Amino acid sequence: MKTKRLCVFPKDVQCITGKSERYGRQLLADIKVFLRKEPHQFVTVYEFASYCGLNAEDLFDYLD
């Protein structure tokens, strides 16, 4: 059975947006500030999708 990832990483943002990995790091940092997360906490697919206005199910299909 294949498991689905719940966390989004800068490389994922790079693949999704077509922008640089540095942009991905900055976007995830901005999301953490917006959600008042600690630096060690992860950004989930649902949080990323909500922030960017995307469908979470589409992201799960893309990240497989």
Secondary structure, 3 states (H helix, E strand, C coil): CCCCCCECCHHHHHHHHCCCHHHHHHHHHHHHHHCCCCCCCCCEHHHHHHHHCCCHHHHHHHHC
